Amino acid sequence: MKKITLLIVVFLCKMSLAQVTPNPLFQNNMVLQRNAPIAVFGKAETEKSVTVTFKNKTYNTKVKNGNWKVYLDKSEAGGPFELSINGKNEITLSNVLVGEVWLCSGQSNMEMPVKGNIGQPVIGSNLAILNSANTQIRLFEVGKKAAAEPLDNCEGTWKTATPESVKDFSAVAYFYGKMLQENLNVPIGLINSSWGGTPAEAWTPNEIIKTELKEFSHWKSNMSKPQKLPSLLYNGMIHPLESYTIKGAIWYQGEANKTYHQSYTKLFSAMIGSWRSRWNQGDFPFYFVQIAPLSWGGDDQAFLREKQLKTMLTVPNTGMVVTLDLGEKENIHPAEKQKVGQRLALWALAKTYNFKGIEFSGPIYKSMKVVGNKASVQFNYAPNGVANFGKKMSGFKVAGEDRIFYDAQAKIVKGQLEVFSKEVQTPIAVRYGWSAWVDGSLFNTAGLPASSFRTDNWDN
């Protein structure tokens, strides 16, 4: 009898190995990307082919080295649908929607949930949670995993937006997705893959580190926390997602790189390019958040913000949200997560979804001219000029030929910014927000804040 039981167990184990299994991203309640070929993929141990059925159409694909992948036809937004996968077994996934899928990644300011953390609130969280039930928004939280080699699978569950699921999901990602859903009126899928305190190199493939970012390649012997090591979060939390069809990505990170900001533009640009290359969906939109002011941490923060701005200005199809007006002196996690998510959504609505008539970026320094003892500064993304909305204008400095910066006064005259100081007779350089802490007071007339900037390129 024991031998018979053992044979039955072995037989059942072999049968389970023989079954076709979809990648763990394919579950009930998932969202598939509309208006693009939809990749469906997974594993198969013994089958030679796999059949996928979706919206009354059947697709066949061969199994190669235990892996299979099929591309479904482009689909309009809608649902719920069923998706069936057949080998020797049949799996039917239900309550599947087709809409817009966005990857959301970064460090703690992206990770911070709608409910907030102990001692770190999110403004408006309780009412946002109360009113969050929406069958058209779906959430997937990628399990934290630092891995020495690229992984094919990740842990996580697709959940419909409810007060219970939303309260523990990324606040920035949720508010971003909510605003998209309200304006696009299509299903939204949000995949959150973030981990607090992590640098950008941890999210970058190893081969990019070795070939383009060699200055980071020696760190594996110098750092103890695995989630901070180059490539380990890419391996465990990004690589498993790469075959899943998405629309684009949003990103909130930078604080962990501020003390060695010199290579950040190079690093961040390479990371964005590597993700786009591996998804093989072209230069998909990538919108990110500039770090907020903070009283501790030194002026490295201003240089890091500049490196983020340079990334936006040099990498195609990117956009940057400024938070110079949202910072908190002693809190690295500003509470205004709703505004951050909404500002990211403005970029997407304007640039990805072609909404017309809206502003989506705050003022970005364009040029400067000197008239007498005053510097007049011009900006892009300020079609009606700049404004301060009644806030005291602060954070401005000017320097003359001696390259010594003095605190400066700033005035807005008919929408134009003028900066001057009695200490400087002929200004040759202007800086704004060039310090660890600044309370942003410069906006365009749409109320979007200007990035910190400098007109010089001096070393200090």
ChimeraX attribute file (.defattr): number of C-alpha atoms within 10 A of each C-alpha:
attribute: neighborCount
match mode: 1-to-1
recipient: residues
	/A:1	6
	/A:2	7
	/A:3	8
	/A:4	9
	/A:5	10
	/A:6	11
	/A:7	12
	/A:8	12
	/A:9	12
	/A:10	12
	/A:11	12
	/A:12	12
	/A:13	11
	/A:14	13
	/A:15	14
	/A:16	13
	/A:17	14
	/A:18	17
	/A:19	19
	/A:20	27
	/A:21	22
	/A:22	18
	/A:23	21
	/A:24	17
	/A:25	24
	/A:26	20
	/A:27	20
	/A:28	19
	/A:29	25
	/A:30	26
	/A:31	33
	/A:32	28
	/A:33	25
	/A:34	23
	/A:35	15
	/A:36	17
	/A:37	15
	/A:38	20
	/A:39	16
	/A:40	21
	/A:41	23
	/A:42	21
	/A:43	21
	/A:44	23
	/A:45	18
	/A:46	17
	/A:47	18
	/A:48	15
	/A:49	17
	/A:50	24
	/A:51	17
	/A:52	23
	/A:53	16
	/A:54	15
	/A:55	13
	/A:56	7
	/A:57	9
	/A:58	12
	/A:59	14
	/A:60	16
	/A:61	15
	/A:62	15
	/A:63	19
	/A:64	14
	/A:65	11
	/A:66	14
	/A:67	20
	/A:68	24
	/A:69	20
	/A:70	18
	/A:71	16
	/A:72	18
	/A:73	16
	/A:74	13
	/A:75	16
	/A:76	13
	/A:77	19
	/A:78	16
	/A:79	17
	/A:80	16
	/A:81	15
	/A:82	17
	/A:83	19
	/A:84	15
	/A:85	24
	/A:86	17
	/A:87	18
	/A:88	14
	/A:89	13
	/A:90	14
	/A:91	16
	/A:92	13
	/A:93	17
	/A:94	16
	/A:95	16
	/A:96	20
	/A:97	27
	/A:98	25
	/A:99	26
	/A:100	25
	/A:101	25
	/A:102	22
	/A:103	21
	/A:104	26
	/A:105	26
	/A:106	24
	/A:107	21
	/A:108	20
	/A:109	27
	/A:110	27
	/A:111	24
	/A:112	25
	/A:113	22
	/A:114	29
	/A:115	22
	/A:116	22
	/A:117	12
	/A:118	6
	/A:119	6
	/A:120	14
	/A:121	18
	/A:122	21
	/A:123	17
	/A:124	14
	/A:125	20
	/A:126	15
	/A:127	10
	/A:128	20
	/A:129	19
	/A:130	13
	/A:131	13
	/A:132	20
	/A:133	16
	/A:134	14
	/A:135	16
	/A:136	23
	/A:137	28
	/A:138	27
	/A:139	28
	/A:140	23
	/A:141	21
	/A:142	23
	/A:143	16
	/A:144	16
	/A:145	20
	/A:146	22
	/A:147	17
	/A:148	16
	/A:149	15
	/A:150	19
	/A:151	17
	/A:152	17
	/A:153	16
	/A:154	20
	/A:155	15
	/A:156	17
	/A:157	20
	/A:158	22
	/A:159	21
	/A:160	23
	/A:161	23
	/A:162	18
	/A:163	19
	/A:164	14
	/A:165	18
	/A:166	25
	/A:167	21
	/A:168	17
	/A:169	24
	/A:170	30
	/A:171	28
	/A:172	29
	/A:173	32
	/A:174	29
	/A:175	22
	/A:176	27
	/A:177	25
	/A:178	22
	/A:179	20
	/A:180	24
	/A:181	19
	/A:182	12
	/A:183	11
	/A:184	15
	/A:185	12
	/A:186	20
	/A:187	28
	/A:188	29
	/A:189	32
	/A:190	27
	/A:191	26
	/A:192	26
	/A:193	26
	/A:194	29
	/A:195	24
	/A:196	17
	/A:197	16
	/A:198	24
	/A:199	23
	/A:200	23
	/A:201	26
	/A:202	22
	/A:203	29
	/A:204	27
	/A:205	24
	/A:206	22
	/A:207	13
	/A:208	18
	/A:209	21
	/A:210	13
	/A:211	10
	/A:212	14
	/A:213	18
	/A:214	12
	/A:215	12
	/A:216	17
	/A:217	19
	/A:218	13
	/A:219	13
	/A:220	15
	/A:221	8
	/A:222	8
	/A:223	12
	/A:224	10
	/A:225	10
	/A:226	17
	/A:227	23
	/A:228	23
	/A:229	26
	/A:230	26
	/A:231	28
	/A:232	25
	/A:233	31
	/A:234	29
	/A:235	23
	/A:236	27
	/A:237	28
	/A:238	26
	/A:239	22
	/A:240	20
	/A:241	23
	/A:242	16
	/A:243	19
	/A:244	17
	/A:245	23
	/A:246	26
	/A:247	20
	/A:248	19
	/A:249	23
	/A:250	26
	/A:251	23
	/A:252	24
	/A:253	25
	/A:254	27
	/A:255	25
	/A:256	16
	/A:257	19
	/A:258	21
	/A:259	15
	/A:260	11
	/A:261	22
	/A:262	14
	/A:263	14
	/A:264	24
	/A:265	21
	/A:266	15
	/A:267	23
	/A:268	21
	/A:269	17
	/A:270	21
	/A:271	22
	/A:272	20
	/A:273	18
	/A:274	16
	/A:275	22
	/A:276	19
	/A:277	14
	/A:278	13
	/A:279	17
	/A:280	13
	/A:281	15
	/A:282	11
	/A:283	17
	/A:284	21
	/A:285	21
	/A:286	25
	/A:287	22
	/A:288	25
	/A:289	25
	/A:290	24
	/A:291	25
	/A:292	27
	/A:293	31
	/A:294	23
	/A:295	17
	/A:296	13
	/A:297	15
	/A:298	14
	/A:299	19
	/A:300	19
	/A:301	26
	/A:302	26
	/A:303	24
	/A:304	24
	/A:305	29
	/A:306	21
	/A:307	23
	/A:308	23
	/A:309	22
	/A:310	15
	/A:311	22
	/A:312	20
	/A:313	14
	/A:314	11
	/A:315	17
	/A:316	14
	/A:317	14
	/A:318	21
	/A:319	24
	/A:320	25
	/A:321	29
	/A:322	26
	/A:323	25
	/A:324	25
	/A:325	19
	/A:326	21
	/A:327	22
	/A:328	19
	/A:329	16
	/A:330	12
	/A:331	15
	/A:332	19
	/A:333	22
	/A:334	21
	/A:335	23
	/A:336	20
	/A:337	29
	/A:338	21
	/A:339	17
	/A:340	25
	/A:341	25
	/A:342	22
	/A:343	28
	/A:344	28
	/A:345	25
	/A:346	23
	/A:347	25
	/A:348	24
	/A:349	19
	/A:350	16
	/A:351	16
	/A:352	16
	/A:353	12
	/A:354	11
	/A:355	15
	/A:356	9
	/A:357	7
	/A:358	12
	/A:359	19
	/A:360	22
	/A:361	26
	/A:362	26
	/A:363	25
	/A:364	20
	/A:365	19
	/A:366	12
	/A:367	11
	/A:368	17
	/A:369	14
	/A:370	16
	/A:371	11
	/A:372	10
	/A:373	18
	/A:374	22
	/A:375	22
	/A:376	20
	/A:377	17
	/A:378	19
	/A:379	19
	/A:380	15
	/A:381	21
	/A:382	23
	/A:383	13
	/A:384	12
	/A:385	20
	/A:386	27
	/A:387	25
	/A:388	18
	/A:389	13
	/A:390	7
	/A:391	11
	/A:392	12
	/A:393	18
	/A:394	17
	/A:395	21
	/A:396	23
	/A:397	23
	/A:398	27
	/A:399	23
	/A:400	17
	/A:401	11
	/A:402	8
	/A:403	14
	/A:404	12
	/A:405	18
	/A:406	18
	/A:407	18
	/A:408	22
	/A:409	17
	/A:410	21
	/A:411	15
	/A:412	16
	/A:413	12
	/A:414	10
	/A:415	17
	/A:416	16
	/A:417	20
	/A:418	21
	/A:419	23
	/A:420	26
	/A:421	21
	/A:422	12
	/A:423	16
	/A:424	20
	/A:425	14
	/A:426	19
	/A:427	24
	/A:428	20
	/A:429	22
	/A:430	24
	/A:431	21
	/A:432	24
	/A:433	25
	/A:434	22
	/A:435	19
	/A:436	18
	/A:437	23
	/A:438	24
	/A:439	21
	/A:440	26
	/A:441	20
	/A:442	30
	/A:443	23
	/A:444	25
	/A:445	20
	/A:446	18
	/A:447	16
	/A:448	24
	/A:449	25
	/A:450	28
	/A:451	27
	/A:452	28
	/A:453	20
	/A:454	20
	/A:455	16
	/A:456	13
	/A:457	7
	/A:458	8
	/A:459	4
	/A:460	7
